[in-house]
Amino acid sequence: MAFPMLPHCHSRFVVRVMCSVLGLVVRQSDPQLRGTGIRVYIANHVTHFDHNVINLLTSCNTPALNSAPGFICWSRGFMELGAAGSRAELVDSLKAYSAHGENPPLLLFPEETATNGRVGLLRFSSWPFSILDAIQPVTLQVQRPLITVSVADSSWITELLWTFFVPFTVYQVRWMPPVSRPAEESSEEFALRVQELLAVELGVVSTRLTAADKAEHMKRLRHVPPRLFTPALSQSLGARPRVPSSLASAGPFAAEDVQITGMAQRVKEVLPHVPLGIIHRDLAQTNCVDTTIANLLEGRVPFVPEETVAAEDALLSPSTSQAAAGPLCSTTASPAKPAVKQFARSPVERHLSLQERKRALYDHARRKYMEKHGAPPATGTR
């Protein structure tokens, strides 16, 4: 997939025709807007081969930022700058490169990672806009039948194989008028302004999410274990809470927080003595109510029981509630047992303990109702 950088437009046209025969179609709009003196091209990032596609239209070089120097880097068409210790050193190297008029222009991707290009743009990094004061915006749109164009966390080898497998892939390149930075505008403001221009041209939103946010999100997805389904717990807990559409529109991170909060409340109902922070922390790893309950019951997640809930459990233990309820609860309450201070090792004992606490709560609620209204409440099935 490494296309050679051909100096003559006729040779480049021949390569484009050859690529079209292989199923890689490259189209461009408004090529007359391409400035002759522009030394930096700025484009959104959709696939691992965006720089190769634009190089079929005009000569440009893209520095290798995340690829190790060597044969693979060269064969993919990247420009090797050596080991840059920091962004400042990288910017200085690119400024020195652009100072030589004989070098081809730079093609940079401020998003620093590929997206599907259909929803929004990641926040542009400011360092590409500190090289020169004039840039050329370029928009990229890619279409591919049957399958998605860009898959999160996929390698360039996987995308290359899919490119050869599908019948065709269409790249649409649109050139925009050059943009200059005023003297009073900072690099960050310049980057945000160009990001808005590209977002409007593409018809997507301009987000404040960065490449680091995407990397963190993919890291969390890779570490989420398979969701375990326990029919007994699922029936007792019911369905998981649905996120309201008003909150879901706020973004994936807000919707995820609301979902975890709802699941944490369900775990708290079953295990009231477990601190809510411990439940939240484990749900962030498991994303499953049943798995979190199992982890807490089996002791895989250490915690210190809350004193207030432990006192309520002792107050509403079967022995206490049975004595306070009197004859009304004598037929329904279980035999007296001491309050449970910790979980038993046997699942059967844990289940019996949970049932005893439930009966104690029912007895306590029935006694409060009789003290207030003077008549026993109507019993119902639970």
N, C-alpha and C positions, 0 to 999 in steps of 0.2 A: 504493500500500500504506500510505499515511499515513492513519491513522484519526483523526478529530477527537476531541478531548477534550471529551466531552459532560458537562455538569454534572448531568443528571437521569438516574436509573437507568432510567426508561422509554425515553428516547431511546437510551441505551446498549444496551438489550435489542433495540431495533429494528435497530440497526447490527449486532448479533451475528446476528440472523436474516438480514439481507441478506448478510453474509459467509458464512453457512452455505449460502445459495443459490449463491454463487459458488464454493463448494468449500472454504471455510476454516471448519472446525468448532472451536469453543472450548468445552471442558468444564472444570468446576472441582469440586474435592472439599473438603469441610469449610470452606465459606465462613464458618461461624459462628466459626471460630478467628481470623478477622481482627480484630486489636485496633483499637479505635476511636481510641486515643490514640497509636498507633505512627506515627512519622514517617519511618522508613526501612525499605524492603523489600529483602531480599537474595535473589537468585535465581541459579541456574545458567544458563549461556549456551549455547543450542543453535543458534539461527538469528539472522539479522540483524533479525528483526521480533518478537523476544520482548517488547520494551517495548510495541509496538503491541497485541499480544495481551492482555497483562495490563491495559493501559489500557481494553480492552473490558469488563473485569470491575470495575474500580475506578479512580478518578482517581489518577494518579501521573505524575511527571515523571522523565525520565532525562536527565542532562546529556550533552552531546556532548563526548566525550573524543578521538575519533580522526577526527571529521568537521569539515571547515572550516565556519565559520559562513556562513550565507547561505540562499538559497532552498531548496537541496537538503536542508540540515540541518533547516530548519523543516518542509518537506513530509514528511520521514520521521518527524516527531513528536518530535524531540529538543529539549531545552531548551538554549538558548544562554546561556553564562555569560561570554562574552567570552574574551579571550586570557589564560589562566592560565599564569603563568611556571613554576610548580612544583606539586608535589603539596600542599605546605603551603598555598599560596595557594588551590588548589582546595578543600581541606578547609575553609579559613576562609570561602570563598564559600558552600559548602554549609551550614556551620553558621549563617551569617547568613540563608540562605534558610529553613532549618528553624525558625529562631527566630520567624518569622511564622506564627502559627497558621492563617491563612487560606490559605496555600499548600498545594497537594496534597502528599502524601508523596513521598519520593524512592524511585525504583526503581534499584538499583545491581547491577552484575554483577562481583563480585570476581575472577572468572577473567580478565576483560579481553579475552577472545577466545572465539569460538564453538568448540565441539567437537561430536562426534556424540551425546554424552550417553549412550552405551551401554557405555563401558568404565570411565571414571573421571573425576574432577574435577581440574582443574588447581589448583595451589596458590592459595589466596585471598590477594589483596593485603590489607594491613592498614589502608590508609587509609580504606576505607568504614566500618570499625568504630571509627574514632576520631571520627566526627561526633557520634553520640549513644550512650548506654549501653544502649538498648533497640532491638532490631531485630525484624523479622518475616521468618522464613525462608519461601521459596516455591520449590517444585520445579516444573520444566518437563520434560515428555516429549512428543515430537513423533513422529507416525507418518505415513508417506506410502507409498502403494503403488508398486511397481515399481522406484523409484529411491531412493537414499539421501536422508536429510533434509538433512544438512549435508556439503558437500564442502570439504575443506581448501583454503584460499587462493582460494575463490570470492568474487566480488563480490556486493553486495546486488542489483544489477541481474539477474545470472544467477539468483540464488535467486528473485527476483520473477517472472521468466519461467517458471521451473519450477513455481512455485506456481500460475500461471495455466494451465500446460499439463497438469498431472496432474489426475485427476478430483477428488481431495479431499486435504486435509491436516488432520490432527486434532491439536490442541494440548490436552494434559491438564495443567491447573494444579492443584496441591495446596497448600493453605495449612497451615502448621505453627504450633504455638503460639509466641507471642513468646518471645524469649530476651533476658535481661538480663546485663550484665557486672558482676561484683563489683568492688569498689574495688581489690582487690589484683591483679586480672587485667589484663595488658597488652593492647594492641590486637592484637598478633601472636598471643597465646594465645587471645584471643577469636575471631579469624578462623579459627584451626585448629579450635577447638571447633565452630563453626558449620559449617565444611567437613565435619567428621566426621558431624554430624547430617544434613546434606543427602545425603552419600554413603550413609549407612545407609538413609535414606528412599527413595533412588533405586535401591538395590541395586547400587551400583558401588563401585569402590575410590577411596580418597582419596590422590592422588599428590602428590609434591613437585615435579613439573614445573611450570614457569611459562609465562606467555604468551611470554616472551623465548625459552625453549627451543623452543617451537613455531615461532616466527618464524625461528630459526636453522635448525631442521630443514627448513622449507620453502625456505629460501634455499639450502641444500645440495642439495635435490632439484631446484631449478630450474637449478643450475649443473652437474649431472651430465650429461656428453655421452652420446649413444646408444651402447650397448654394441656394440663391433665384434666380429665372430666370425671367427676365422681357423682354418679346419679343421686345418691342419698343426700349429699350436701347441696347439690344443685336444686333438688326438690324443696329442701328446707329453706334455702336462701332465695329461691325464685330467680327470675331472669335478671340479667345485669342491667344497670341503669343505662338508659339511652341519653345521649348528650343532646340538649336542646339545639335547634338550628341556629338560634341567635348566638349561642356560645361557640358552636362549631364554626361559624363564619369568622370568628376572631382569629383562627389559625389552628394548625395541628397541635401546637404545644399547649394552648389554652384548653382545647377539647380533651387532650390527654390528661391534663391536671384535673379537670372536672370529673372524668371517668374514674381516675384513681381515688378521688375523694369519695365518690359514691360507693366504690368497692370497699374502701376503708370503713365506711359506716356499717356496711353489712358484716364485715369481719368483727367490728366492735360489738355488734348485737350478739354474736355468738360467743365471743371471748371478751367480756366487758372489762376484765382486770388487766388486759394487755394495753400498754400505753399506745396512744394513737400515732405517735411519731415512729414507733417500731413497726406498726402496721404499714404506714406510708412507705417507709424505707424498704420493706420486703416486697410490697406491691410494685414498687418501681423496678424491682428486679424480675419478679415473676409475672406481673400483669395478669394475675389469675387469683380469684378469691379462694378457690378450693386449694390451690397449691400453698398459698400463704397460711391458711388455717392448718393444713397438714404440717407445715414447717414449724408453726408455733406449738402445736400439740405434741409433736415428736421431739421438741427441744433443739431443733437445728438452728433456731434463731433465739439466742439468749435475751432475756429481758427481766426487769424487776417489776413485779406486780404492783399496781397502783394501790395505795393504802386505803383510799376512800372506797374503792370498789370492793376490796377485800373485807372492809368493815361491813359493807352492805351485804355481802355474801354470808358473813357470819351472823348478821342480824336476821337474814331471811333464810338461814339454813333450815333443813327439814325439822330438826328438833325444836328450834325456837318458834317457827311458824306454827307447828302443830300444837304446841302448848298454848300459844296465844289465840289460835282460831277456835279452840274449844270443840264442842261436840259437832259443830257444823263441818269441820274439816277432818274429823276423825276417820271418816270412811274413805276419804279421797287421798289423804296425805300418806306418804310412805313411812316406814318405821324410822324412828329417830336415829340419826347418825351425826357424828361431829362434822363441823364445817371443814370443807376441803381447802387445805392451804396450798397445795400444789397438784399438778396433774399426776394421775396414776399412770403406771407404766403399761397396764393392760388396756387395750381399746374398749373392752367390755366395761371395765370399771369407769373409764372416762365417760362412756355413754350413759351409764347409770347415774353418775354424778351430775351430768348435764340435765337429765330428766328430773332428778331430785330438785335441782335449783329452779327449774321451770315450774314444778308443782308448788314449790315454796313461794314463788312470785305470784302464782294464781291464788294461793291461799291468802297471801298478804293483801292482794287487791280485793278479794271477796270480803275480808274482814273490814277493810276501810270502807267498802260500799255499805256494809250493814251498819257500821257506826254512823254513817252520814244519812242513809235513807231508811234504815230500820227494816229492810226486807232483803232477802237474798237476790242477787241478780240472776237473770235468766241464763242458764248454762247453754253453751253452744259448743260445737265441735271445732277443734283446732287441728 
